[in-house]
Amino acid sequence: MSSKEKPTLGGTRIKTRKRNIAAPLDPAAFSDAVVQIYHDNAGDLELVAKSIESSDLNFTRYGDIFFEVIFIGGRTQPGTVKSDEGERHTYSVIDCEPKREAILPSVVYIQKILRRKPFLIKNLENVTRRFLQSLELFEENERKKLAIFTALAFSQKLSGLPPETVFQPLLKDNLVAKGIVLSFVTDFFKEYLVENSLEDLISILRRGKMEDNLMDFLPPVRRSAESFAEHFTNEGLTDLVEYHSKKMFEVKLREIKTVLTSKVTEESNVDEVIESVKQQIKDAKLPDIEVVRVVWDGLMDAVQWSGKNQQQNANSVLRQVKTWAPLLNTFCTSGKLELELMYKVQMQCYEDAKLMKVFPEVVRSLYELDVLAEDTILHWFRKGTNSKGRQTFVKSLEPFVNWLEEAEEEE
């Protein structure tokens, strides 16, 4: 034996490593097999579900195709929602009547399938997102069926459809501009609210990050509060209109307060801030009483607090009041509005323990700066209706009120 040759054992078989051989994809055969199950059971979804459960079809590989068969009755062509060649059945969601009683069985059927095959949840999400992004390729009647299905899916708490999967794909510019999205969400809202509350709907919208952006469903040329109210009122969704109006009102208040706080923190010119607030109020059409509230909140948010040192905090508040008295004076133009300001001061001092003792000093400062009139202070002292901390504040303000009354008698 040559020294270079390796020794071998006679009769020993040397094994070679086998390569992983992937089975060829055959989506058409899978689709036809699922369609055949529908045909064999005459569309009875109870029986179809049992047959699906007992079949040896490769749902792991063809999950998306499975839901295509459920939704449109067969496999779709790549990159579209149109049916591809192959077998079709007529028991799909798209083939149903656009009524909840006709579509609900499909939702329940999918729910059963997902309980037994939870790995299909992602496939349901994929197909739903793709169909919603392609709504313009469906007929109007078909879009309505998809909207009803989606609403029922949320109502039945169907797994695999997180709100962001539904609402975010809808915000494609072309879909919104054509009014397709508005029509879809209108059908969705109406169907969902049949058995669910407005609070439930808002919860879904919040999870879908749409609670503050409902106007985005409207085409740009119609995107106004008036158009929103008109459309959904005509559709019988007045509760949604009221909620949206309130929400937009709160958003405007937050925006005004944020801008005001920023300008105050930056120590902007008082006159410029007054003009800025006036313009914002005009644009937002805010009631006078809300203006007083938001101005006070904006000023207090800009105060630089100093931890637990009450005297420093008191000085900070008084300094803020003195500096921005012209701003407060601009909007406290009646006894009613002055009284509202006193209630705001009362609540601020009640809710913030470090300000409990500063209430009489703030009121006195506002009086000396001509923001609060004597009659307003006396009215609050004698007939104030806000009970929060009132007993404590009345007692602390009593010396100042006595002084006012004595001065009044001397005159």
C-alpha positions in Angstrom: 0.0 0.0 0.0 1.3 3.4 -0.9 2.1 5.6 2.0 -0.2 8.3 0.4 -3.2 6.0 0.3 -5.7 6.1 3.2 -6.6 2.8 4.7 -10.2 1.6 4.1 -12.3 -1.2 5.6 -13.5 -3.7 3.1 -17.2 -3.8 2.5 -17.9 -0.5 4.3 -20.4 1.8 2.6 -19.6 5.5 2.8 -22.8 7.5 3.2 -23.2 10.8 1.3 -25.2 13.7 2.8 -28.6 14.1 1.2 -29.6 17.5 0.1 -32.8 19.1 1.2 -35.1 18.7 -1.8 -37.9 21.3 -1.7 -41.2 20.1 -3.0 -42.3 22.2 -6.0 -44.9 24.9 -5.3 -48.3 24.0 -6.6 -50.7 26.7 -5.5 -53.2 25.9 -8.3 -53.6 22.3 -7.0 -54.1 23.6 -3.4 -56.7 26.1 -4.5 -58.6 23.6 -6.5 -58.6 21.1 -3.6 -60.1 23.7 -1.2 -62.7 24.7 -3.8 -63.6 21.1 -4.2 -64.2 20.8 -0.5 -66.7 23.6 -0.8 -68.4 21.9 -3.7 -68.5 18.5 -2.0 -70.2 20.1 1.0 -72.5 22.3 -1.0 -71.1 25.4 0.7 -72.2 24.2 4.2 -69.5 26.0 6.2 -69.9 23.6 9.2 -69.1 20.7 7.0 -66.4 22.6 5.1 -64.7 23.4 8.4 -64.7 19.7 9.4 -63.3 18.6 6.0 -60.6 21.3 6.2 -59.7 20.0 9.6 -59.3 16.4 8.5 -57.6 17.2 5.2 -53.8 16.9 4.7 -53.5 20.0 2.6 -50.4 22.2 3.2 -52.0 25.2 4.9 -48.6 26.3 6.2 -47.3 26.9 2.7 -50.6 28.1 1.1 -52.3 30.1 3.9 -52.7 33.2 1.8 -54.3 31.2 -1.0 -56.7 29.6 1.5 -58.1 33.0 2.5 -58.3 34.1 -1.1 -60.6 31.1 -1.7 -62.7 32.1 1.3 -63.0 35.8 0.2 -63.4 35.5 -3.6 -64.0 31.9 -4.2 -60.7 31.0 -5.9 -57.0 31.9 -6.3 -56.1 35.4 -7.3 -53.8 36.5 -10.1 -50.4 37.6 -8.8 -50.4 41.3 -7.9 -54.2 41.7 -8.3 -57.5 40.6 -6.7 -58.9 39.2 -9.9 -59.5 35.4 -10.0 -56.8 33.3 -11.6 -57.4 30.3 -13.8 -58.7 27.3 -11.9 -61.8 26.1 -10.0 -64.0 28.5 -8.2 -66.9 28.2 -5.8 -69.9 30.5 -5.3 -70.0 30.4 -1.5 -67.4 33.1 -0.9 -67.7 36.4 1.0 -67.9 38.3 -2.3 -70.7 36.0 -3.5 -72.9 36.6 -0.5 -75.7 39.1 -0.2 -74.4 42.4 1.3 -76.2 41.7 4.6 -74.9 40.8 8.0 -76.9 37.5 8.2 -75.4 36.3 5.0 -71.8 37.3 5.8 -71.7 36.4 9.5 -71.4 32.6 8.9 -68.1 33.2 7.1 -66.7 35.1 10.0 -67.7 32.3 12.4 -66.3 29.8 10.0 -62.9 31.6 9.9 -63.0 31.9 13.7 -63.2 28.1 13.9 -60.4 27.5 11.5 -58.1 29.9 13.3 -58.8 28.2 16.6 -57.6 24.9 15.1 -54.9 26.4 12.9 -53.7 29.6 14.7 -50.6 29.8 12.4 -53.0 31.1 9.7 -53.7 34.3 11.6 -50.8 36.0 9.8 -52.1 34.9 6.4 -55.5 36.4 7.2 -53.8 39.7 8.0 -51.8 39.6 4.8 -54.8 38.9 2.6 -57.0 41.5 4.3 -54.3 44.2 4.0 -53.8 43.4 0.3 -57.5 43.5 -0.5 -58.1 46.7 1.4 -55.2 48.4 -0.5 -56.8 47.3 -3.7 -60.4 48.3 -3.0 -60.7 50.2 -6.3 -60.4 46.9 -8.1 -63.6 45.6 -6.5 -67.1 46.6 -7.5 -69.0 49.0 -5.2 -71.3 46.1 -4.0 -68.2 44.0 -3.3 -66.6 46.7 -1.3 -69.7 46.9 0.9 -69.5 43.2 1.5 -65.9 43.5 2.6 -66.8 46.4 4.9 -69.6 44.4 6.5 -67.2 41.4 6.9 -64.6 43.6 8.5 -67.1 45.2 10.9 -68.4 41.7 11.9 -64.9 40.5 12.3 -64.2 43.2 14.9 -67.6 42.7 16.5 -66.9 38.9 16.9 -63.3 39.7 18.0 -61.9 37.6 15.2 -58.2 36.9 15.7 -55.8 38.1 13.0 -57.3 41.5 12.3 -55.6 44.2 14.5 -57.1 47.6 13.8 -54.0 49.0 12.2 -54.2 46.2 9.6 -57.6 47.6 8.5 -57.3 51.3 8.8 -53.7 52.1 7.8 -53.9 50.4 4.4 -57.0 52.4 3.6 -55.1 55.7 3.6 -53.7 55.4 0.1 -54.1 58.7 -1.6 -55.9 57.4 -4.7 -58.4 55.5 -2.6 -59.1 58.5 -0.4 -59.3 60.9 -3.3 -61.9 58.8 -5.1 -64.2 58.6 -2.1 -63.8 54.8 -1.9 -62.4 55.0 1.6 -65.2 57.2 2.9 -67.8 54.8 1.5 -66.0 51.8 3.0 -65.6 53.2 6.5 -69.2 54.5 6.5 -70.5 51.0 5.8 -68.0 49.7 8.4 -69.2 52.2 11.1 -72.9 51.6 10.4 -72.5 47.8 10.6 -70.3 47.8 13.6 -72.6 50.0 15.6 -75.5 47.7 15.1 -74.3 45.6 18.1 -71.6 47.7 19.6 -71.4 51.1 21.3 -69.7 54.2 20.1 -67.1 53.8 22.9 -66.2 50.4 21.4 -65.8 51.9 18.0 -63.6 54.7 19.3 -61.5 52.1 21.1 -60.9 50.3 17.7 -60.1 53.6 16.1 -57.7 54.5 18.9 -55.9 51.2 18.5 -55.8 51.8 14.8 -54.2 55.2 15.4 -57.2 56.9 13.7 -59.1 58.4 16.6 -57.7 61.9 16.0 -57.5 61.6 12.2 -61.1 60.7 11.1 -61.0 63.6 8.7 -58.3 61.7 6.8 -61.0 59.4 5.5 -62.5 62.2 3.5 -61.3 63.2 0.0 -59.0 66.3 0.2 -61.5 68.4 -1.6 -64.2 67.7 1.0 -61.9 67.6 4.1 -63.7 70.0 6.4 -65.6 69.8 9.7 -68.8 70.8 7.9 -68.4 68.1 5.2 -67.7 65.5 7.9 -70.8 66.5 9.9 -73.0 66.6 6.8 -71.9 63.2 5.4 -72.2 61.2 8.6 -75.4 63.0 9.8 -77.0 62.0 6.5 -75.8 58.4 7.1 -77.5 58.4 10.5 -74.3 58.5 12.5 -75.0 61.6 14.6 -73.3 60.2 17.7 -70.1 59.9 15.7 -70.5 63.5 14.5 -71.0 64.8 18.0 -68.0 62.8 19.3 -65.8 64.1 16.4 -66.9 67.7 17.1 -66.0 67.4 20.7 -62.7 65.7 19.8 -61.7 68.5 17.4 -62.6 71.1 19.9 -60.3 69.4 22.4 -57.5 69.3 19.8 -57.9 73.0 19.1 -57.7 73.8 22.8 -54.5 71.7 23.2 -53.0 73.4 20.2 -53.7 76.9 21.5 -52.5 76.0 25.0 -49.3 74.4 23.6 -48.5 77.5 21.5 -49.3 79.8 24.3 -47.2 77.9 26.8 -44.3 77.9 24.4 -44.5 81.7 23.8 -44.7 82.4 27.5 -41.8 80.1 28.3 -39.8 81.9 25.6 -40.8 85.2 27.3 -42.2 86.6 24.0 -43.6 90.1 23.8 -46.9 90.3 25.7 -48.7 92.3 22.9 -47.5 89.8 20.3 -48.8 86.9 22.4 -52.2 88.6 22.8 -52.5 89.0 19.0 -51.4 85.5 18.4 -54.0 84.1 20.9 -56.7 86.3 19.4 -56.1 84.9 15.9 -56.0 81.3 17.1 -59.3 81.8 18.9 -60.9 83.4 15.9 -59.8 80.5 13.7 -61.0 77.9 16.2 -64.2 79.7 17.0 -63.8 79.1 20.8 -66.4 80.2 23.3 -65.2 83.0 25.6 -65.4 80.9 28.7 -63.1 78.2 27.1 -60.6 81.0 26.2 -60.3 82.0 29.8 -59.7 78.5 30.8 -57.1 77.7 28.2 -55.2 81.0 28.8 -54.9 80.3 32.5 -53.8 76.7 31.9 -51.3 77.8 29.3 -49.8 80.3 31.7 -49.6 77.8 34.6 -48.0 75.1 32.3 -45.2 77.6 31.6 -44.4 78.2 35.3 -40.9 77.0 36.3 -41.7 75.0 39.5 -39.0 74.6 42.2 -39.8 71.3 43.8 -41.1 71.4 47.4 -40.2 75.0 48.2 -43.7 76.4 48.6 -42.6 80.0 48.9 -40.6 79.9 45.7 -43.5 78.2 44.0 -45.8 81.0 45.3 -43.5 83.6 44.0 -43.3 81.9 40.6 -47.1 82.0 40.3 -47.4 85.6 41.4 -44.6 86.6 39.0 -46.4 84.9 36.2 -49.7 86.5 37.0 -48.1 90.0 37.2 -46.2 89.6 34.0 -49.1 88.3 32.0 -52.0 90.2 33.6 -52.6 92.1 30.3 -53.2 88.8 28.6 -55.7 87.7 31.2 -57.3 91.1 31.2 -57.8 91.0 27.4 -60.1 88.0 27.7 -61.8 88.5 31.1 -64.2 91.0 29.7 -67.2 90.4 31.9 -68.1 89.4 35.4 -69.0 85.9 34.3 -65.6 85.4 32.7 -63.8 86.9 35.7 -65.7 84.4 37.9 -64.6 81.6 35.7 -61.0 82.7 36.1 -61.5 82.6 39.9 -62.8 79.0 39.6 -59.7 78.1 37.6 -57.5 79.6 40.2 -59.4 77.7 42.9 -59.1 74.4 41.1 -55.4 75.0 40.4 -54.7 75.6 44.1 -56.9 72.7 45.1 -55.4 70.1 42.8 -51.8 71.2 43.5 -50.9 70.8 47.1 -47.9 73.2 46.9 -50.3 76.0 45.9 -53.0 75.6 48.6 -51.7 78.6 50.6 -51.2 80.9 47.6 -54.8 81.3 46.6 -55.6 84.5 48.5 -52.3 86.1 47.2 -53.2 85.2 43.6 -56.7 86.6 44.0 -55.4 89.8 45.5 -52.8 90.2 42.8 -55.4 89.7 40.1 -57.5 92.4 41.8 -54.6 94.9 42.1 -53.8 94.3 38.4 -57.4 95.1 37.4 -58.1 91.5 36.1 -60.7 90.7 38.8 -63.3 93.3 39.9 -64.3 93.6 43.5 -67.9 92.5 42.7 -66.6 89.3 41.2 -64.5 88.5 44.3 -67.4 89.2 46.7 -69.7 87.1 44.6 -67.3 84.1 44.6 -66.9 84.6 48.4 -70.6 84.7 49.2 -72.2 82.5 46.5 -69.4 80.5 44.8 -70.7 77.1 43.5 -67.4 75.1 43.2 -67.1 73.1 46.4 -63.5 71.9 45.8 -61.5 73.2 48.7 -64.0 76.0 49.1 -64.1 76.0 52.9 -60.4 76.4 53.1 -60.1 79.0 50.4 -63.0 81.1 51.8 -61.3 81.2 55.2 -58.0 82.2 53.7 -59.6 84.9 51.6 -61.7 86.3 54.5 -59.1 89.0 55.6 -58.9 90.4 52.1 -62.7 90.3 51.7 -63.1 92.1 55.0 -60.7 94.8 53.7 -62.7 95.1 50.5 -66.0 95.5 52.4 -64.5 98.1 54.8 -63.1 100.1 51.9 -66.5 99.9 50.2 -68.2 101.2 53.4 -65.8 104.1 53.7 -66.6 105.2 50.2 
